[in-house]
Amino acid sequence: MACAMRSTSRHEPRRFVLAPLLCVLALAFQIPAVAGPPYSGRPLVEVLREFQAEGIDLVFSSAVVRNDWTVKTEPPRGTPLETLAALVAPFDLELRDGPEGALLLIPTPKPLFITEIVVTPSRHTVSRQEQSTRFQLTREDALTAPSSGSDVGRFIQLLPGVTASDNSAAFRIRGSAARDASIILDGLELYDPYHLQAFQSPYSLIDGNSVDTIDVRAGGYTADLGDRHGGFVEIATLVPKEFGGEVEIGSLNSRFTFRSPTRSGRGALLLSARTWYTDALFNHTELGAGEDSKPGYQDFYAKGNFAVSPRLALSAHVLFGHDSLLFQETDEEVNENEAVDVETRNANLWFRVLTAWTPSVRSETTVSVGRIDKLRDGDSNLSGDLLHVNDDREVDFAGFRSATHWTIGSMPRTSTPHRTPTIR
């Protein structure tokens, strides 16, 4: 645009003065708006405060805008709000309308990742295969399971359908009583497999660190397994392949394990021993208030196995558990005194023969003897009436079990067991 000024008469001074002013204003309106001061290379906080000084009601915090953030590129020209939005966009920030006309500077919302879950109904089909609710745990599962004292009874409780109280290792399978679950260790069914069964059974007799596999049958088992309503837990201990062992001292118990194969590689020895601290019992049982108790319990397991041939294997096993508890309670206000001394010894010795006659036929024979001693001696003085109890029980038992398993074609494994237990 050009402005031409010309004067033709001396009598037009006002027109001569106004004409240049109007021309300058016209040129000013046609010149594009000049961008603000350069932003690149400056701290973002400093730039934002300049916008606040220019009258923009901008609200932000140091938790959203870091002091070490620097503007990397110059924003494109535009209105102040467009320039401000372009400045904060590279930092994953955006402007939102706030109360009373304020602008809020907030992080840009991130998209949520949603996992699609497809639920389908179960199907019941007629099958010739054996139907059972079965869970199998490996040694890795036993070592990594969160359980108190690395006890077998504690991490079996983590399986579906298995419940137990917080201070007991005696578990219940599918709502049955604890006595209805059979625990089988290396082919032998255990009687009284828990420590201090009269005081909520805080731990079992089996060290979880010596376990190789655990097979839990919670229902649908065949008749050859026996007379149990709850389920069966078959535990196989480790067969050492390498020399080694551990000594552990923990807050609940101390443990010793020794593993060693023979030089020929045909045999192996496994030893395991545990002992609990006296005060550990009070974290797992509720005996009342004001009592003076001195509990203690230990267990020991040893196994030696030898492969006579690729088809014949022999093994010998020893399991021993010992419990003791001296319990005293005194209430001077009502003149009541109670004291009881409890001791239990549980010993098992058994021999096992595994024979593979053919690839489809194998047999298992177990011969066992054992003894359980329970001694309870106590006095109770209730309001001056003295009562003394002495209960000494000994149970000797012996057993013979032989079972043959074979597979016919694709049919499931079948067995014909023979069991002869003797209890005196």
C-alpha positions as CSV (number, residue, x, y, z in Angstrom):
1,M,0.0,0.0,0.0
2,A,1.3,3.5,-0.9
3,C,0.4,6.8,0.5
4,A,0.6,9.9,-1.7
5,M,0.4,13.4,-0.3
6,R,0.1,16.5,-2.3
7,S,-0.8,20.1,-1.4
8,T,-2.5,22.3,-3.9
9,S,-3.3,25.3,-1.8
10,R,-2.0,27.2,1.1
11,H,-5.5,27.2,2.6
12,E,-5.4,23.5,3.4
13,P,-3.0,23.2,6.4
14,R,-5.3,20.9,8.4
15,R,-5.7,18.5,5.5
16,F,-1.9,18.4,5.1
17,V,-1.3,17.5,8.8
18,L,-4.0,14.8,9.0
19,A,-3.1,13.0,5.8
20,P,0.3,11.7,7.0
21,L,-1.2,10.5,10.3
22,L,-4.0,8.6,8.5
23,C,-1.4,7.0,6.2
24,V,0.8,5.8,9.1
25,L,-2.3,4.2,10.9
26,A,-3.3,2.4,7.7
27,L,0.2,0.9,7.3
28,A,0.3,-0.1,11.0
29,F,-2.9,-2.2,10.7
30,Q,-1.6,-4.1,7.7
31,I,1.7,-5.1,9.3
32,P,1.5,-8.7,10.9
33,A,1.7,-9.0,14.7
34,V,5.2,-9.5,15.9
35,A,5.8,-12.6,18.1
36,G,6.7,-12.2,21.7
37,P,10.3,-12.6,23.0
38,P,12.1,-15.8,21.9
39,Y,11.2,-18.8,24.1
40,S,13.7,-21.5,22.8
41,G,16.4,-22.3,25.3
42,R,14.7,-20.7,28.2
43,P,13.3,-22.5,31.4
44,L,9.6,-23.4,31.0
45,V,8.8,-22.1,34.5
46,E,10.3,-18.7,33.6
47,V,8.2,-18.5,30.4
48,L,5.0,-19.5,32.2
49,R,5.5,-16.8,34.8
50,E,5.9,-14.2,32.0
51,F,2.4,-15.3,30.7
52,Q,1.1,-14.8,34.2
53,A,2.6,-11.3,34.4
54,E,0.9,-10.4,31.1
55,G,-2.5,-11.1,32.7
56,I,-3.2,-14.7,32.0
57,D,-4.6,-16.4,35.1
58,L,-2.5,-19.6,34.8
59,V,-2.4,-22.1,37.7
60,F,0.3,-24.8,37.9
61,S,2.5,-26.5,40.5
62,S,6.1,-27.7,40.8
63,A,4.8,-31.2,40.9
64,V,3.5,-30.8,37.3
65,V,6.2,-28.5,35.9
66,R,9.7,-29.4,36.8
67,N,12.4,-26.7,37.3
68,D,14.8,-28.4,34.9
69,W,12.5,-28.4,31.9
70,T,13.7,-26.2,29.0
71,V,11.8,-25.0,25.9
72,K,13.5,-26.8,22.9
73,T,11.7,-25.3,19.9
74,E,10.0,-21.9,19.2
75,P,6.2,-22.2,19.1
76,P,4.3,-21.0,16.0
77,R,2.8,-17.5,15.9
78,G,-0.7,-17.1,17.1
79,T,-2.8,-15.8,20.0
80,P,-1.3,-15.9,23.5
81,L,-3.4,-19.0,24.4
82,E,-2.4,-20.8,21.2
83,T,1.3,-20.0,21.9
84,L,1.0,-21.2,25.5
85,A,-0.7,-24.5,24.4
86,A,2.1,-25.1,21.9
87,L,4.8,-24.4,24.5
88,V,3.5,-27.0,27.0
89,A,2.5,-29.7,24.5
90,P,6.0,-31.2,24.2
91,F,6.0,-31.8,27.9
92,D,2.7,-33.8,27.9
93,L,0.8,-31.0,29.5
94,E,-2.4,-29.3,28.5
95,L,-4.7,-26.4,29.5
96,R,-8.0,-26.9,31.2
97,D,-10.6,-24.4,32.2
98,G,-10.6,-23.9,36.0
99,P,-12.8,-22.0,38.5
100,E,-13.5,-18.3,38.0
101,G,-11.9,-18.1,34.5
102,A,-8.5,-19.6,35.6
103,L,-6.5,-21.9,33.4
104,L,-5.2,-25.1,34.9
105,L,-2.0,-26.7,33.6
106,I,-2.3,-30.5,34.0
107,P,-0.7,-33.6,32.6
108,T,-2.2,-35.0,29.5
109,P,-4.3,-38.0,30.4
110,K,-2.9,-41.4,29.3
111,P,-5.0,-44.1,27.6
112,L,-5.9,-47.0,29.9
113,F,-4.9,-50.5,28.9
114,I,-7.8,-52.9,29.4
115,T,-7.4,-56.6,29.2
116,E,-10.2,-58.4,27.5
117,I,-11.5,-61.4,29.5
118,V,-13.6,-64.0,27.8
119,V,-15.8,-66.2,30.1
120,T,-17.2,-69.4,28.7
121,P,-19.3,-72.1,30.5
122,S,-17.7,-75.4,31.4
123,R,-18.7,-78.5,29.5
124,H,-19.4,-82.0,30.9
125,T,-18.6,-84.8,28.6
126,V,-18.7,-88.5,29.0
127,S,-15.1,-89.7,29.1
128,R,-13.5,-93.0,29.8
129,Q,-10.6,-91.3,31.6
130,E,-10.2,-91.3,35.3
131,Q,-12.0,-88.2,36.7
132,S,-10.4,-86.5,39.8
133,T,-9.7,-83.2,41.3
134,R,-6.0,-83.3,41.4
135,F,-3.2,-80.8,42.1
136,Q,0.5,-81.5,41.7
137,L,3.2,-79.3,43.3
138,T,6.9,-79.5,42.5
139,R,9.9,-78.8,44.6
140,E,10.1,-75.3,43.2
141,D,6.6,-74.6,44.3
142,A,7.4,-75.8,47.8
143,L,10.5,-73.6,48.0
144,T,8.8,-70.4,46.7
145,A,5.4,-70.8,48.5
146,P,4.9,-68.2,51.3
147,S,4.6,-70.6,54.3
148,S,5.5,-70.4,57.9
149,G,8.6,-72.4,58.8
150,S,8.8,-74.0,55.3
151,D,6.2,-76.5,56.5
152,V,4.3,-78.9,54.1
153,G,1.0,-78.4,55.9
154,R,1.2,-74.6,55.6
155,F,1.6,-74.4,51.8
156,I,-0.9,-77.1,51.0
157,Q,-3.4,-74.7,52.5
158,L,-2.8,-72.3,49.6
159,L,-4.4,-74.7,47.1
160,P,-8.0,-74.2,45.9
161,G,-10.5,-76.1,48.0
162,V,-8.2,-76.4,51.0
163,T,-8.8,-74.4,54.2
164,A,-7.3,-74.2,57.7
165,S,-7.2,-71.8,60.6
166,D,-4.4,-69.3,60.7
167,N,-2.6,-70.9,63.7
168,S,-2.8,-74.5,62.5
169,A,-1.1,-76.7,59.9
170,A,-4.0,-79.2,60.0
171,F,-5.8,-78.6,56.7
172,R,-9.4,-79.4,55.6
173,I,-10.0,-80.5,52.0
174,R,-13.4,-79.4,50.5
175,G,-15.0,-78.9,53.9
176,S,-14.1,-82.2,55.4
177,A,-12.5,-82.6,58.8
178,A,-8.7,-82.6,59.1
179,R,-8.8,-86.3,60.2
180,D,-10.5,-87.2,56.9
181,A,-7.4,-86.2,54.9
182,S,-4.8,-88.9,54.5
183,I,-1.1,-87.9,54.3
184,I,1.2,-90.4,52.6
185,L,4.9,-89.9,52.9
186,D,7.0,-92.0,50.5
187,G,4.4,-94.7,50.4
188,L,3.5,-94.8,54.1
189,E,0.3,-93.4,55.5
190,L,1.1,-91.3,58.6
191,Y,-0.8,-91.4,61.9
192,D,-0.8,-88.2,63.9
193,P,1.3,-86.2,61.4
194,Y,1.3,-83.0,63.3
195,H,3.1,-81.5,66.3
196,L,1.1,-80.8,69.5
197,Q,-2.1,-82.1,68.1
198,A,-3.8,-81.3,71.4
199,F,-2.9,-77.7,71.0
200,Q,-4.1,-76.8,67.5
201,S,-1.4,-78.7,65.5
202,P,0.8,-75.7,64.7
203,Y,3.2,-77.6,62.4
204,S,3.5,-80.9,60.6
205,L,6.3,-83.5,60.9
206,I,7.4,-83.0,57.3
207,D,10.1,-80.5,56.2
208,G,9.0,-78.7,53.0
209,N,12.6,-78.3,51.9
210,S,13.0,-82.1,51.6
211,V,10.0,-82.5,49.3
212,D,10.3,-83.4,45.7
213,T,6.6,-83.6,44.6
214,I,3.2,-83.3,46.3
215,D,0.2,-84.9,44.7
216,V,-3.1,-83.7,46.2
217,R,-6.3,-85.6,45.3
218,A,-9.3,-83.6,46.5
219,G,-12.1,-85.8,45.1
220,G,-13.1,-88.3,42.5
221,Y,-10.4,-90.7,43.6
222,T,-10.7,-94.5,43.0
223,A,-11.5,-97.1,45.7
224,D,-8.0,-98.4,45.9
225,L,-6.9,-95.3,47.8
226,G,-8.8,-96.3,50.9
227,D,-11.2,-95.1,53.6
228,R,-11.0,-91.3,53.5
229,H,-13.8,-88.8,52.9
230,G,-11.6,-85.6,52.5
231,G,-8.8,-86.5,50.2
232,F,-5.3,-87.8,49.8
233,V,-1.9,-86.0,49.9
234,E,0.9,-88.1,48.5
235,I,4.4,-86.7,49.3
236,A,7.6,-87.9,47.6
237,T,10.8,-86.7,49.1
238,L,13.9,-85.7,47.2
239,V,16.3,-88.2,45.7
240,P,19.7,-86.4,45.9
241,K,21.7,-86.2,42.7
242,E,24.4,-83.9,44.1
243,F,26.2,-83.5,47.3
244,G,25.0,-80.6,49.5
245,G,23.1,-79.4,52.5
246,E,21.9,-76.4,54.4
247,V,21.9,-75.1,57.9
248,E,19.3,-72.4,58.6
249,I,18.6,-70.4,61.7
250,G,15.4,-68.4,61.5
251,S,13.0,-66.5,63.7
252,L,10.7,-69.5,64.1
253,N,12.9,-72.5,63.9
254,S,16.3,-73.9,62.9
255,R,16.8,-76.5,60.2
256,F,19.5,-78.9,59.0
257,T,19.5,-80.8,55.7
258,F,22.1,-83.1,54.3
259,R,22.0,-84.6,50.8
260,S,24.5,-87.0,49.3
261,P,24.6,-89.6,46.4
262,T,26.8,-92.6,46.7
263,R,30.0,-92.8,44.7
264,S,28.5,-95.4,42.3
265,G,25.6,-93.1,41.7
266,R,23.1,-95.9,42.4
267,G,22.2,-94.8,45.9
268,A,21.5,-91.6,47.9
269,L,21.1,-90.4,51.4
270,L,18.8,-87.7,52.7
271,L,18.7,-86.3,56.2
272,S,16.5,-83.5,57.6
273,A,16.1,-82.2,61.1
274,R,14.1,-79.2,62.6
275,T,13.6,-77.7,66.0
276,W,11.4,-74.8,67.0
277,Y,12.1,-72.0,69.4
278,T,10.1,-72.0,72.7
279,D,8.4,-68.6,72.0
280,A,7.4,-69.5,68.5
281,L,4.3,-71.4,69.7
282,F,2.6,-68.3,71.1
283,N,2.4,-66.8,67.6
284,H,0.4,-69.8,66.3
285,T,-1.8,-70.9,69.2
286,E,-4.2,-69.2,71.6
287,L,-3.8,-70.7,75.1
288,G,-5.3,-67.9,77.0
289,A,-4.0,-65.1,79.1
290,G,-1.6,-65.2,82.1
291,E,-0.2,-68.6,81.4
292,D,3.4,-69.7,81.8
293,S,4.2,-72.3,79.1
294,K,7.3,-74.0,77.9
295,P,6.7,-75.7,74.6
296,G,9.2,-77.5,72.4
297,Y,9.0,-79.7,69.3
298,Q,11.4,-81.3,67.0
299,D,11.3,-83.7,64.0
300,F,13.8,-85.8,62.1
301,Y,13.6,-87.7,58.8
302,A,16.2,-89.9,57.1
303,K,16.0,-91.8,53.8
304,G,18.4,-94.1,52.1
305,N,17.6,-95.5,48.7
306,F,19.5,-97.9,46.4
307,A,18.9,-99.0,42.8
308,V,19.7,-102.7,42.6
309,S,19.0,-102.7,38.9
310,P,17.2,-100.5,36.4
311,R,14.0,-102.3,37.3
312,L,14.4,-102.8,41.1
313,A,14.8,-100.1,43.8
314,L,15.0,-100.4,47.6
315,S,14.6,-97.7,50.2
316,A,14.6,-97.4,54.0
317,H,12.9,-94.5,55.9
318,V,12.8,-93.2,59.4
319,L,10.5,-90.4,60.7
320,F,10.6,-89.2,64.3
321,G,8.7,-86.4,66.0
322,H,8.9,-85.2,69.6
323,D,6.7,-82.7,71.4
324,S,6.7,-81.4,74.9
325,L,4.7,-78.7,76.7
326,L,4.7,-77.6,80.3
327,F,1.6,-75.4,80.8
328,Q,0.8,-73.5,84.0
329,E,-1.9,-71.0,84.8
330,T,-2.6,-69.3,88.1
331,D,-5.5,-67.1,89.1
332,E,-5.0,-65.9,92.7
333,E,-8.3,-64.0,92.8
334,V,-10.4,-67.1,92.6
335,N,-7.8,-69.5,94.0
336,E,-7.5,-71.6,90.8
337,N,-4.3,-73.3,89.8
338,E,-3.7,-75.5,86.8
339,A,-0.6,-77.3,85.5
340,V,-0.1,-79.9,82.8
341,D,2.9,-81.7,81.4
342,V,2.4,-83.1,77.9
343,E,4.9,-85.2,75.9
344,T,4.4,-87.0,72.6
345,R,6.8,-89.2,70.7
346,N,6.0,-90.4,67.2
347,A,8.3,-92.9,65.5
348,N,8.0,-94.6,62.1
349,L,10.3,-97.0,60.3
350,W,9.5,-98.5,56.9
351,F,11.0,-100.3,53.9
352,R,9.9,-99.9,50.4
353,V,10.5,-102.0,47.2
354,L,9.7,-100.7,43.8
355,T,9.7,-103.1,40.9
356,A,9.1,-102.5,37.2
357,W,8.3,-105.9,35.7
358,T,7.5,-104.6,32.3
359,P,7.1,-101.1,30.8
360,S,3.3,-101.4,31.6
361,V,3.4,-103.4,34.8
362,R,5.0,-102.3,38.1
363,S,4.6,-103.1,41.8
364,E,5.1,-101.4,45.1
365,T,5.6,-103.1,48.4
366,T,5.9,-101.3,51.8
367,V,6.6,-102.9,55.2
368,S,6.3,-100.6,58.2
369,V,6.4,-100.5,62.0
370,G,5.9,-97.6,64.4
371,R,5.0,-96.4,67.9
372,I,3.2,-93.4,69.3
373,D,3.7,-92.5,73.0
374,K,1.4,-89.9,74.6
375,L,1.9,-88.8,78.2
376,R,-0.3,-86.3,80.0
377,D,0.2,-85.5,83.6
378,G,-1.5,-82.6,85.3
379,D,-3.1,-81.1,88.4
380,S,-6.0,-78.8,88.7
381,N,-7.1,-77.0,91.9
382,L,-10.5,-75.4,91.4
383,S,-11.7,-73.6,94.5
384,G,-9.8,-75.9,96.8
385,D,-10.8,-79.2,95.0
386,L,-7.6,-80.9,93.9
387,L,-7.8,-83.0,90.7
388,H,-4.9,-85.1,89.4
389,V,-4.8,-86.6,85.9
390,N,-2.2,-89.1,84.6
391,D,-2.8,-90.4,81.1
392,D,-0.1,-92.6,79.5
393,R,-0.9,-94.1,76.1
394,E,1.2,-96.3,73.9
395,V,0.2,-97.4,70.4
396,D,2.3,-99.9,68.4
397,F,1.4,-100.5,64.8
398,A,2.7,-102.5,61.9
399,G,1.7,-102.7,58.3
400,F,2.2,-104.4,55.0
401,R,1.0,-103.0,51.7
402,S,1.5,-104.3,48.2
403,A,0.0,-102.9,45.0
404,T,0.4,-103.8,41.4
405,H,-0.2,-101.2,38.7
406,W,-0.6,-101.9,35.0
407,T,-1.7,-100.1,31.9
408,I,-3.8,-101.7,29.2
409,G,-3.7,-99.9,25.9
410,S,-4.8,-96.3,26.3
411,M,-6.9,-97.1,29.4
412,P,-5.9,-95.4,32.6
413,R,-3.7,-97.1,35.2
414,T,-5.3,-99.8,37.3
415,S,-4.2,-101.2,40.6
416,T,-4.9,-104.2,42.8
417,P,-3.7,-103.2,46.3
418,H,-3.3,-105.5,49.3
419,R,-3.0,-103.8,52.7
420,T,-2.7,-105.5,56.1
421,P,-2.4,-103.0,59.0
422,T,-2.0,-104.1,62.6
423,I,-2.5,-101.8,65.6
424,R,-2.0,-102.8,69.2
